[in-house]
Amino acid sequence: MPIEIEATYKDGVLKLEEPLPLENRQRVKVSIHEAISRAQASYGLIGWTGDPEVVRRIALDPDFSVQESP
């Protein structure tokens, strides 16, 4: 079962954001993928042909965030 977790690389060591649900001495296989921003991940999905900076500002603007139901 794949597990995805955020980590930060510093001074030659990966620092995990939370503990892993693994047994002591359990062998695993690790793949490293550079994290990208939400704007980068979603760029191109809506067929936008304009400036990527405009899409980034809209994606990060709190006025366009998901509103909670009352």
MIZA-903940 format. One record per atom (N, C-alpha, C, O): residue number from 0; atom name; x, y, z. Coordinates in nm, 4 decimals, padded with zeros to 6 digits. Last residue first. Layout:
BEGIN
[lopa NUM,CA,[X,Y,Z]] ...
***
This chain:
BEGIN
[lopa 69,N,[-02.3080,02.6777,00.6088]] [lopa 69,CA,[-02.3505,02.7189,00.7429]] [lopa 69,C,[-02.4027,02.6035,00.8259]] [lopa 69,O,[-02.4421,02.6230,00.9409]] [lopa 68,N,[-02.0124,02.5501,00.4440]] [lopa 68,CA,[-02.1588,02.5615,00.4536]] [lopa 68,C,[-02.1982,02.6010,00.5949]] [lopa 68,O,[-02.1310,02.5633,00.6909]] [lopa 67,N,[-01.7224,02.7371,00.3609]] [lopa 67,CA,[-01.7874,02.6335,00.4390]] [lopa 67,C,[-01.9373,02.6582,00.4448]] [lopa 67,O,[-01.9828,02.7725,00.4499]] [lopa 66,N,[-01.5927,02.7979,00.0366]] [lopa 66,CA,[-01.6654,02.8499,00.1522]] [lopa 66,C,[-01.7291,02.7345,00.2279]] [lopa 66,O,[-01.7842,02.6433,00.1663]] [lopa 65,N,[-01.2780,02.7837,-00.1058]] [lopa 65,CA,[-01.4018,02.7098,-00.0817]] [lopa 65,C,[-01.4658,02.7644,00.0459]] [lopa 65,O,[-01.4006,02.7753,00.1497]] [lopa 64,N,[-01.1526,03.1026,-00.2297]] [lopa 64,CA,[-01.1397,02.9739,-00.1616]] [lopa 64,C,[-01.2779,02.9109,-00.1403]] [lopa 64,O,[-01.3807,02.9770,-00.1551]] [lopa 63,N,[-01.1448,03.3523,-00.3383]] [lopa 63,CA,[-01.1875,03.2451,-00.4268]] [lopa 63,C,[-01.1786,03.1079,-00.3606]] [lopa 63,O,[-01.1952,03.0064,-00.4283]] [lopa 62,N,[-01.0408,03.5143,-00.1446]] [lopa 62,CA,[-01.1777,03.5434,-00.1883]] [lopa 62,C,[-01.2319,03.4347,-00.2785]] [lopa 62,O,[-01.3534,03.4243,-00.2948]] [lopa 61,N,[-00.7733,03.4378,-00.1203]] [lopa 61,CA,[-00.8710,03.3834,-00.0249]] [lopa 61,C,[-01.0158,03.4121,-00.0633]] [lopa 61,O,[-01.1056,03.3407,-00.0188]] [lopa 60,N,[-00.5832,03.3467,-00.3982]] [lopa 60,CA,[-00.6652,03.4542,-00.3424]] [lopa 60,C,[-00.7708,03.3959,-00.2477]] [lopa 60,O,[-00.8506,03.3124,-00.2902]] [lopa 59,N,[-00.4491,03.1500,-00.5339]] [lopa 59,CA,[-00.4103,03.1743,-00.3954]] [lopa 59,C,[-00.4926,03.2830,-00.3266]] [lopa 59,O,[-00.4730,03.3085,-00.2078]] [lopa 58,N,[-00.5631,03.1563,-00.7875]] [lopa 58,CA,[-00.5633,03.0307,-00.7123]] [lopa 58,C,[-00.5326,03.0523,-00.5657]] [lopa 58,O,[-00.5847,02.9800,-00.4808]] [lopa 57,N,[-00.5044,03.4218,-00.8663]] [lopa 57,CA,[-00.6440,03.3793,-00.8474]] [lopa 57,C,[-00.6496,03.2541,-00.7610]] [lopa 57,O,[-00.7324,03.2458,-00.6703]] [lopa 56,N,[-00.2243,03.4102,-00.8823]] [lopa 56,CA,[-00.2881,03.5057,-00.7906]] [lopa 56,C,[-00.4325,03.4656,-00.7629]] [lopa 56,O,[-00.4785,03.4742,-00.6491]] [lopa 55,N,[-00.1961,03.2109,-01.0825]] [lopa 55,CA,[-00.1413,03.1898,-00.9475]] [lopa 55,C,[-00.2084,03.2822,-00.8471]] [lopa 55,O,[-00.2458,03.2384,-00.7383]] [lopa 54,N,[-00.3121,03.3392,-01.3031]] [lopa 54,CA,[-00.3735,03.2167,-01.2507]] [lopa 54,C,[-00.3258,03.1907,-01.1080]] [lopa 54,O,[-00.4053,03.1530,-01.0219]] [lopa 53,N,[-00.1238,03.5455,-01.3315]] [lopa 53,CA,[-00.2642,03.5786,-01.3047]] [lopa 53,C,[-00.3355,03.4569,-01.2456]] [lopa 53,O,[-00.4108,03.4699,-01.1491]] [lopa 52,N,[00.1054,03.4009,-01.3988]] [lopa 52,CA,[00.1045,03.4784,-01.2735]] [lopa 52,C,[-00.0385,03.5159,-01.2344]] [lopa 52,O,[-00.0709,03.5177,-01.1157]] [lopa 51,N,[00.0611,03.2996,-01.6531]] [lopa 51,CA,[00.0530,03.2082,-01.5390]] [lopa 51,C,[00.0501,03.2812,-01.4046]] [lopa 51,O,[-00.0025,03.2281,-01.3069]] [lopa 50,N,[-00.1412,03.4748,-01.8830]] [lopa 50,CA,[-00.0233,03.4830,-01.7970]] [lopa 50,C,[-00.0367,03.3872,-01.6778]] [lopa 50,O,[-00.1374,03.3930,-01.6073]] [lopa 49,N,[-00.3444,03.2633,-02.0940]] [lopa 49,CA,[-00.2900,03.3908,-02.0481]] [lopa 49,C,[-00.1676,03.3736,-01.9607]] [lopa 49,O,[-00.0998,03.2710,-01.9646]] [lopa 48,N,[-00.4783,03.0427,-02.1552]] [lopa 48,CA,[-00.3675,03.0767,-02.2446]] [lopa 48,C,[-00.3029,03.2092,-02.2059]] [lopa 48,O,[-00.2168,03.2604,-02.2773]] [lopa 47,N,[-00.6295,02.7730,-01.9912]] [lopa 47,CA,[-00.5892,02.9135,-01.9821]] [lopa 47,C,[-00.4714,02.9381,-02.0751]] [lopa 47,O,[-00.3747,02.8619,-02.0738]] [lopa 46,N,[-00.7439,02.5245,-01.9622]] [lopa 46,CA,[-00.7206,02.5749,-02.0966]] [lopa 46,C,[-00.6807,02.7216,-02.1008]] [lopa 46,O,[-00.6967,02.7873,-02.2036]] [lopa 45,N,[-00.7526,02.4281,-01.7110]] [lopa 45,CA,[-00.8708,02.5015,-01.7567]] [lopa 45,C,[-00.8521,02.5609,-01.8960]] [lopa 45,O,[-00.9354,02.6389,-01.9422]] [lopa 44,N,[-00.5055,02.3051,-01.6737]] [lopa 44,CA,[-00.6265,02.2237,-01.6630]] [lopa 44,C,[-00.7499,02.2947,-01.7169]] [lopa 44,O,[-00.8428,02.2291,-01.7638]] [lopa 43,N,[-00.2949,02.4835,-01.6716]] [lopa 43,CA,[-00.3260,02.4160,-01.7967]] [lopa 43,C,[-00.4534,02.3341,-01.7919]] [lopa 43,O,[-00.5054,02.2966,-01.8970]] [lopa 42,N,[-00.2020,02.4331,-01.3396]] [lopa 42,CA,[-00.1849,02.5163,-01.4591]] [lopa 42,C,[-00.2113,02.4331,-01.5840]] [lopa 42,O,[-00.1558,02.3243,-01.5995]] [lopa 41,N,[-00.2038,02.2740,-01.1174]] [lopa 41,CA,[-00.3313,02.2925,-01.1858]] [lopa 41,C,[-00.3197,02.3764,-01.3139]] [lopa 41,O,[-00.4169,02.3892,-01.3883]] [lopa 40,N,[00.0596,02.2749,-01.0274]] [lopa 40,CA,[-00.0061,02.1467,-01.0527]] [lopa 40,C,[-00.1334,02.1636,-01.1350]] [lopa 40,O,[-00.1672,02.0760,-01.2146]] [lopa 39,N,[00.1090,02.5478,-00.9877]] [lopa 39,CA,[00.1842,02.4747,-01.0894]] [lopa 39,C,[00.1140,02.3445,-01.1268]] [lopa 39,O,[00.1093,02.3078,-01.2442]] [lopa 38,N,[-00.0730,02.5972,-00.7776]] [lopa 38,CA,[-00.0855,02.6702,-00.9040]] [lopa 38,C,[-00.0110,02.5981,-01.0166]] [lopa 38,O,[-00.0619,02.5882,-01.1282]] [lopa 37,N,[00.0274,02.4346,-00.5764]] [lopa 37,CA,[-00.1063,02.4067,-00.6298]] [lopa 37,C,[-00.1252,02.4760,-00.7645]] [lopa 37,O,[-00.1866,02.4198,-00.8552]] [lopa 36,N,[00.3791,02.3638,-00.6321]] [lopa 36,CA,[00.2690,02.4418,-00.5771]] [lopa 36,C,[00.1367,02.4006,-00.6412]] [lopa 36,O,[00.1350,02.3390,-00.7477]] [lopa 35,N,[00.5439,02.0484,-00.5802]] [lopa 35,CA,[00.5136,02.1658,-00.6611]] [lopa 35,C,[00.3934,02.2369,-00.6014]] [lopa 35,O,[00.3149,02.1766,-00.5282]] [lopa 34,N,[00.8143,01.8502,-00.4595]] [lopa 34,CA,[00.6818,01.9095,-00.4384]] [lopa 34,C,[00.6655,02.0309,-00.5289]] [lopa 34,O,[00.7600,02.1064,-00.5516]] [lopa 33,N,[00.9817,01.5965,-00.6314]] [lopa 33,CA,[00.9856,01.7340,-00.5844]] [lopa 33,C,[00.8439,01.7886,-00.5726]] [lopa 33,O,[00.7633,01.7748,-00.6646]] [lopa 32,N,[00.9884,01.2710,-00.5175]] [lopa 32,CA,[00.9263,01.3601,-00.6155]] [lopa 32,C,[00.9284,01.5008,-00.5575]] [lopa 32,O,[00.8815,01.5221,-00.4457]] [lopa 31,N,[01.1412,00.9642,-00.4670]] [lopa 31,CA,[01.1458,01.1061,-00.4328]] [lopa 31,C,[01.0870,01.1868,-00.5483]] [lopa 31,O,[01.1300,01.1730,-00.6628]] [lopa 30,N,[01.0576,00.6546,-00.3277]] [lopa 30,CA,[01.0650,00.7352,-00.4495]] [lopa 30,C,[01.0592,00.8813,-00.4078]] [lopa 30,O,[00.9795,00.9177,-00.3213]] [lopa 29,N,[01.1691,00.3663,-00.1571]] [lopa 29,CA,[01.1405,00.5096,-00.1506]] [lopa 29,C,[01.1552,00.5729,-00.2889]] [lopa 29,O,[01.2533,00.5480,-00.3590]] [lopa 28,N,[01.0616,00.0711,-00.0120]] [lopa 28,CA,[01.1203,00.1298,-00.1313]] [lopa 28,C,[01.0760,00.2755,-00.1352]] [lopa 28,O,[00.9576,00.3047,-00.1184]] [lopa 27,N,[01.1428,-00.0901,00.3013]] [lopa 27,CA,[01.0542,-00.0161,00.2121]] [lopa 27,C,[01.1322,00.0293,00.0900]] [lopa 27,O,[01.2553,00.0261,00.0894]] [lopa 26,N,[01.1424,-00.3175,00.5713]] [lopa 26,CA,[01.2083,-00.2669,00.4511]] [lopa 26,C,[01.1044,-00.2017,00.3613]] [lopa 26,O,[00.9927,-00.2514,00.3470]] [lopa 25,N,[01.1207,-00.2655,00.9164]] [lopa 25,CA,[01.0476,-00.3002,00.7949]] [lopa 25,C,[01.1185,-00.2383,00.6750]] [lopa 25,O,[01.1512,-00.1197,00.6768]] [lopa 24,N,[01.2290,-00.1979,01.1618]] [lopa 24,CA,[01.3136,-00.2703,01.0668]] [lopa 24,C,[01.2400,-00.3170,00.9412]] [lopa 24,O,[01.2922,-00.4001,00.8670]] [lopa 23,N,[00.9113,-00.1742,01.3048]] [lopa 23,CA,[01.0540,-00.1559,01.3243]] [lopa 23,C,[01.1297,-00.2500,01.2305]] [lopa 23,O,[01.0973,-00.3685,01.2215]] [lopa 22,N,[00.6453,-00.1015,01.0716]] [lopa 22,CA,[00.7042,-00.1839,01.1763]] [lopa 22,C,[00.8538,-00.1524,01.1875]] [lopa 22,O,[00.9155,-00.1087,01.0903]] [lopa 21,N,[00.4840,00.2164,01.0106]] [lopa 21,CA,[00.5652,00.1019,00.9703]] [lopa 21,C,[00.6160,00.0265,01.0918]] [lopa 21,O,[00.6283,00.0824,01.2008]] [lopa 20,N,[00.3482,00.4771,00.9526]] [lopa 20,CA,[00.2851,00.3588,01.0137]] [lopa 20,C,[00.3567,00.2303,00.9711]] [lopa 20,O,[00.2980,00.1455,00.9038]] [lopa 19,N,[00.5641,00.7534,01.0344]] [lopa 19,CA,[00.5155,00.6552,00.9379]] [lopa 19,C,[00.4545,00.5345,01.0101]] [lopa 19,O,[00.5028,00.4942,01.1159]] [lopa 18,N,[00.4976,01.0846,01.1676]] [lopa 18,CA,[00.5529,00.9493,01.1744]] [lopa 18,C,[00.4903,00.8562,01.0705]] [lopa 18,O,[00.3780,00.8781,01.0250]] [lopa 17,N,[00.5396,01.3830,00.9637]] [lopa 17,CA,[00.4643,01.3034,01.0610]] [lopa 17,C,[00.5234,01.1627,01.0630]] [lopa 17,O,[00.5930,01.1247,00.9688]] [lopa 16,N,[00.7265,01.5012,00.8028]] [lopa 16,CA,[00.6314,01.5896,00.8692]] [lopa 16,C,[00.5512,01.5156,00.9762]] [lopa 16,O,[00.5004,01.5779,01.0694]] [lopa 15,N,[01.0706,01.3980,00.8100]] [lopa 15,CA,[00.9302,01.3719,00.7807]] [lopa 15,C,[00.8400,01.4639,00.8608]] [lopa 15,O,[00.8726,01.5007,00.9737]] [lopa 14,N,[01.3591,01.5025,00.6722]] [lopa 14,CA,[01.2815,01.5195,00.7961]] [lopa 14,C,[01.1349,01.5042,00.7605]] [lopa 14,O,[01.0796,01.5876,00.6888]] [lopa 13,N,[01.6358,01.3555,00.5316]] [lopa 13,CA,[01.4945,01.3857,00.5093]] [lopa 13,C,[01.4234,01.3910,00.6437]] [lopa 13,O,[01.4272,01.2946,00.7203]] [lopa 12,N,[01.9637,01.4958,00.5336]] [lopa 12,CA,[01.8647,01.4094,00.5979]] [lopa 12,C,[01.7240,01.4522,00.5590]] [lopa 12,O,[01.6950,01.5718,00.5537]] [lopa 11,N,[02.1503,01.6802,00.4460]] [lopa 11,CA,[02.1687,01.5408,00.4100]] [lopa 11,C,[02.0671,01.4438,00.4675]] [lopa 11,O,[02.0818,01.3225,00.4523]] [lopa 10,N,[02.0512,01.9286,00.5410]] [lopa 10,CA,[02.1798,01.8764,00.5879]] [lopa 10,C,[02.1954,01.7263,00.5630]] [lopa 10,O,[02.2472,01.6539,00.6480]] [lopa 9,N,[01.7235,01.8471,00.4616]] [lopa 9,CA,[01.8116,01.9460,00.5247]] [lopa 9,C,[01.9371,01.8758,00.5763]] [lopa 9,O,[01.9285,01.7754,00.6469]] [lopa 8,N,[01.4193,01.8163,00.3044]] [lopa 8,CA,[01.5582,01.7716,00.2995]] [lopa 8,C,[01.6469,01.8808,00.3566]] [lopa 8,O,[01.6469,01.9936,00.3073]] [lopa 7,N,[01.1079,01.7379,00.4378]] [lopa 7,CA,[01.2002,01.8448,00.4025]] [lopa 7,C,[01.3418,01.7889,00.4078]] [lopa 7,O,[01.3795,01.7223,00.5042]] [lopa 6,N,[00.7990,01.5824,00.3358]] [lopa 6,CA,[00.9270,01.5816,00.4060]] [lopa 6,C,[01.0103,01.6991,00.3572]] [lopa 6,O,[00.9865,01.7530,00.2491]] [lopa 5,N,[00.4756,01.4327,00.3359]] [lopa 5,CA,[00.5603,01.5495,00.3102]] [lopa 5,C,[00.6879,01.5371,00.3931]] [lopa 5,O,[00.6855,01.4877,00.5058]] [lopa 4,N,[00.3809,01.1177,00.1992]] [lopa 4,CA,[00.4040,01.2025,00.3164]] [lopa 4,C,[00.4961,01.3178,00.2765]] [lopa 4,O,[00.5844,01.3009,00.1925]] [lopa 3,N,[00.1970,00.8396,00.1057]] [lopa 3,CA,[00.2523,00.9667,00.0597]] [lopa 3,C,[00.2632,01.0578,00.1809]] [lopa 3,O,[00.1673,01.0737,00.2564]] [lopa 2,N,[00.2223,00.4980,00.0564]] [lopa 2,CA,[00.2049,00.6032,00.1572]] [lopa 2,C,[00.2691,00.7284,00.1001]] [lopa 2,O,[00.3823,00.7244,00.0517]] [lopa 1,N,[00.0740,00.2115,-00.0995]] [lopa 1,CA,[00.1569,00.3325,-00.1048]] [lopa 1,C,[00.1215,00.4308,00.0070]] [lopa 1,O,[00.0055,00.4440,00.0459]] [lopa 0,N,[00.0848,-00.1178,00.0000]] [lopa 0,CA,[00.0000,00.0000,00.0000]] [lopa 0,C,[00.0894,00.1241,00.0000]] [lopa 0,O,[00.1718,00.1404,00.0899]] 
***
